[in-house]
Amino acid sequence: YHLHCFACIICSRQLATGDEFYLMEDGRLVCKEDYETAKQNDDSEAGAKRPRTTITAKQLETLKNAYKNSPKPARHVREQLSSETGLDMRVVQV
């Protein structure tokens, strides 16, 4: 092996004896610091989901009544529910 081949693919830092590193699926090396930074970025992007919608008691009552009358309401009914409750169409559908 070549000592100069043991370098981080992200920061190009030469890895020394005792350094912790990660071997990527394609066989390339990443130093511990860059691996952890990349992992944190991936975790924060995954956590960047849309927050849950909070439904008020009045909105819930309106939805329950509508779905009690028709378990699978047509699109125009869902649109009407959306405008009545102020909820997004996707929330009304789900």
N, C-alpha and C positions, 0 to 999 in steps of 0.2 A: 504494500500500500504506500501511498504518497502522503506524507504529513501535511502538505499544503492542500490536499483534498478534504481534510477535516476542518472545514470552515462553514459557518452558518450561511445558509442561502439567502437570509434576509438582511443581516447586517454585515456579512462578509468577515466577521471576526474569526480569527484562527482559534480553534478549540485546542485547549491544552490538556495535559494529563490531569484527571480528576474533575474536569468540567462536566456538568450534567448536560445532556443533549437529548433530542428526540429524533427518531428516524421516521421520516414521512413514508407514506405508502409507496411513493415512487423511488425510495432509496436515498433521498436527499436529507441532509442534516439541518436541524434548527437548534440554536442554543436555547437553554431553558428560559431565559428572559423573553426572547422573542416569541417562543411558543406560548408562554403564559399571557403575554400581551395580546396575541392573536386570539387565544381562547376567551379572554375577557371581552374582546370586541365582538366575538361570535355570540357570547352569552347575552351581551347587552342588546344586540340586534334581535336576538330571539325574544327577548323580553320587551321589545318595542311593539307589542301587539296593541290593538285598539282596546281601550278600557271597557269593562263590562257596562252595559246600559242599566241604569237604575230605573225601575218602573214604579211609579207611584200607585197607591191603593186604587185611586180612581181609574187610572189607565188599565190596571189589572182587571178591575171589575168590568170595564168596557170590553176588554179582550175576552174574558171568560164568557160574557153574555153572547158575544158574536160567535165564538167557537162552539158554544152550547147549541146555538141555532143551526150552525153549519160547520161540522168538523173540518171540512176542506173548502173554505170560502174561495170564490172566484177572484181573479185579479182586481176587478173593479171594487169589490167589497174590501179587499185588503188595502187598496189605495184610499178608500173612504176611511177605514179604520186608522190608517197612517195619518191622515189629515185631522181626524177627530182627536186622536191621542197625542199627536205631535211626535210620534215615534217614527224611526226610519222604517221603510218598507221591509227591509231584511229582518228587523226585530219583530215586526208584526207577523211575518211569514214563519219565523222560527218559533 
